[in-house]
Amino acid sequence: MDTAAEILVVAGDNPERIKSEAALAKLAGIAPVPTGSGMTGGRHRINHGGHRQLNAAIYRTVIVRMRFHQTTIDYVARRTTAGKTKREIIRCLKRYVTREVYHLLRPAPRTALAAS
């Protein structure tokens, strides 16, 4: 299935679960979870307990962006220079894509004119 279509299908199937950006991240299995016992310097891993197809669609989006989207390429270079691993960079990018998707899926606020 197409990446964008997969994201829309999952979001359409679960509208009551998507109340916030964090809820969408949790549904997608992209919500960060602290690692270890607190001695890891604030590192996180991804909680893989969400919708596998949605997670895969967002992953494909990130991989394509890392190859062809200049802003993302610059971000990856900057984070690599800062000492982040490719896995950590992908985790951050997946959360960023989830944030963008949430803001695109969120219904537009109703105005007073539209309500009457």
N, C-alpha and C positions, 0 to 999 in steps of 0.2 A: 504494500500500500504506500502511497505517496506520503512523504513526511508531514506536510502541512495538513493533509486530509486526516492522518492518524491523530494528530494533535486535536483537530476539531471534533473528531468522532468521540474521543475520550472525554473532552470537555463537555460535549453535548450530552453524553451519557451520564455525567455526574455533576449537573449544575448545582445541586444542593450542597455538594462537598467543597465547591470552590468559592469560599467566602472571603478569602484573602490570598495574597501572594504566597504566604507560607503554606496555606492549605493546598495550593496547586503544586508547590514544590514537594510536599509530602505525598500527594497523590501520584506524582511522577517518580517518586523514589529518589529525589534529589535534595531532600532536606539534610543539612549538615548535622552530624552527631560528633560530639567531642571524642577524641581517641584517648585510650590509655587511662592512666591513673592521675592525671594532672601534671605529670612530669614531662609532657611532650611539647611544651612551649606553645600551647594554644592551637595545636593542629586539630583538624577535623577530617572526618571521612564522610562518605555519602551513605545514608541509610537506604539500603536496597529493598525496602519493603513495599514499594509502590507498584504502579502499573507498568509492566515490563515493556509493552509496545510504546507507550508514551515516553518512557525513559530512552528507549532506542531511537525514537524519532528525534528527540532533543539532542542526543549524542551525535546522530548523523548531521544535524544542523550545525553543531559545534565543529565537527571535523571539516565540513565544507567551508565554514567561515575561516577556520585556521589556515586553509589553503588558498582561498580566493578573496576574502574580505579584508581590505587593507587596514582598516581600523583594528580588526582582530589580530592581524599579523603583527602590527605594531605593539599591541597589548601583550601578545605572547613573547615577543622579543624583550619588552620591558620587564615582564615578570620572570623570565628566564635569567636575565641579568641580575635580578634581585634575589636569585637563589631558589626560586620555586621549581618543583619538578613538573614534568609534563602532566602527570596525573593530577597534581594540585591545580594546575592551570585549567585543565579540562573541567574539574569540579567547579571552579569559580565561573567559567564560561557557561556551564550548564545552568547554574543558578541565575546568571545574567539573562540567558535566553528565556528561562522560565518567567523571570520578571517582565520581560518584553511581551511574552505571550499573554500573561495575566492582564496587562494593561490594554492589550488589543481585544481580549475577550470580554473585559468588564463592560457592562452595559453603560451607555451614556447617561449622565444624570438628567432627570426630568426637569424641565423648566416649568415655571408657572403657566406659561402660555400653552405648553404641550399638555398639561394636566387638565386644562379646562375644555 
